[in-house]
């Protein structure tokens, strides 16, 4: 079952990287390097003991941040002022969603 989750992770991130390369946000060489690094880190996470927690933590923290920054860069057109406005709006939305999470979690405890 763990293999299935690793495979889904590789497919999801690969589609994201290839989409960025197709849009011209990443050079093909950089995209290829990211794909090889992705497979290496997923395999290392599965094979190692203590390093596994570190790699899992990096994936859990870095992936959402990278996805948010990619979203902001692509939809702002590269303009710093528009990107700042977009990121502040998304931050407000995230604070609201965290508030809902806390309320619903308290409801079911």
Phi, psi and omega in degrees: 000323180297324178300322180297317179294322177296319179295317178296322177297315179296317180296315182297311182289327178296318178296321179296314180295316180294325176296319177295322178292322179292329179278351179090006179284335177235141172288152181302325179295319180292319178298317178297320177296318178297321180295317178294318178297322178300311181295321178299313183292324177293319178292320180293324178297322181286326187273329188264161181269282183289327179293337181300318180294321179296314181294320178297319179295319178297317178298316182294326182271314188286325183296312177296324179294316178296320178295319179294317178293321176297315177302314182294318181292315183291319184275347177266352180074016180088356179283128183294321181291319178292325179292320178296318178297316180296316180294324178292322177295319179293323177298318176298317178299319179294322177297318178296316180295322176295321176299316176298319179300315180297318179296314182290325177294320177294329180294323185264004177274000000 
